[in-house]
Amino acid sequence: MSLKRMPVSRAATLFIISLVMLVLGIILVVSSFLLWVVFPLGFYPTRLLWIEIHKWSGLALTIVVLVHVLLHWKWLWAMTKKYAARMRSR
């Protein structure tokens, strides 16, 4: 039995990237809250674990947002030109 690889549509790719950004954003919010309220300053393993989770999820979110911007680059460029032209005509 052979597995055929189905092409992923652009819409599906953008949806998956948006879901990943949402999950990473939630992880950042939860880890921020825990580090700020639940585990204030100190040196103990649980706090160090949440610092690592916060740090790596922040890095992952940054990378995913950059991919998101790259996938929307044509739209961003077109909108920038549109608004720049509108500002010049005023």
C-alpha positions as CSV (number, residue, x, y, z in Angstrom):
1,M,0.0,0.0,0.0
2,S,1.5,3.3,-1.0
3,L,0.9,6.6,0.7
4,K,0.2,9.4,-1.7
5,R,1.2,12.8,-0.5
6,M,-1.6,15.3,-0.8
7,P,-0.6,18.9,-1.5
8,V,-1.4,21.3,1.3
9,S,-3.4,24.3,0.2
10,R,-2.2,27.8,1.1
11,A,-5.2,28.3,3.2
12,A,-4.5,25.2,5.2
13,T,-0.9,26.3,5.7
14,L,-2.0,29.7,6.9
15,F,-4.5,28.1,9.2
16,I,-2.0,25.8,10.8
17,I,0.5,28.6,11.3
18,S,-2.2,30.7,12.9
19,L,-3.1,27.8,15.3
20,V,0.6,27.4,16.2
21,M,0.9,31.1,16.9
22,L,-2.2,30.9,19.1
23,V,-0.9,27.9,21.1
24,L,2.6,29.5,21.5
25,G,0.9,32.8,22.6
26,I,-1.1,31.0,25.2
27,I,2.0,29.2,26.5
28,L,3.8,32.6,26.8
29,V,0.9,34.1,28.7
30,V,0.6,31.2,31.1
31,S,4.4,31.0,31.7
32,S,4.5,34.8,32.2
33,F,1.7,34.7,34.7
34,L,3.4,31.8,36.6
35,L,6.8,33.4,36.6
36,W,5.3,36.7,37.8
37,V,2.7,35.6,40.3
38,V,3.2,32.0,41.3
39,F,7.0,31.6,41.2
40,P,8.4,35.0,42.1
41,L,12.1,35.6,42.4
42,G,14.1,32.6,43.7
43,F,16.2,29.7,42.7
44,Y,14.3,26.4,42.6
45,P,13.8,23.8,39.8
46,T,10.1,24.6,39.0
47,R,10.9,28.3,38.4
48,L,13.9,27.3,36.2
49,L,11.7,24.9,34.2
50,W,9.1,27.7,33.5
51,I,11.9,30.1,32.6
52,E,13.1,27.6,29.9
53,I,9.5,27.0,28.7
54,H,9.0,30.8,28.5
55,K,12.3,31.4,26.7
56,W,11.9,28.6,24.1
57,S,8.2,29.3,23.4
58,G,9.1,33.0,22.9
59,L,11.8,32.1,20.4
60,A,9.4,29.6,18.6
61,L,6.7,32.3,18.4
62,T,9.2,34.8,16.9
63,I,10.2,32.3,14.2
64,V,6.5,31.4,13.4
65,V,5.6,35.1,13.2
66,L,8.5,35.7,10.8
67,V,7.2,32.8,8.6
68,H,3.7,34.3,8.8
69,V,5.0,37.7,7.7
70,L,7.0,36.1,4.8
71,L,3.9,34.2,3.6
72,H,1.9,37.4,3.6
73,W,4.7,39.5,2.1
74,K,3.0,40.3,-1.2
75,W,-0.2,41.5,0.6
76,L,1.8,43.6,3.1
77,W,3.8,45.2,0.3
78,A,0.6,45.9,-1.8
79,M,-1.1,47.4,1.2
80,T,1.9,49.5,2.1
81,K,2.1,50.9,-1.5
82,K,-1.7,51.6,-1.4
83,Y,-1.6,53.5,1.8
84,A,1.6,55.4,0.8
85,A,-0.1,56.5,-2.4
86,R,-3.1,57.6,-0.4
87,M,-0.9,59.6,2.0
88,R,0.9,61.3,-1.0
89,S,-2.4,62.3,-2.6
90,R,-3.5,64.3,0.5
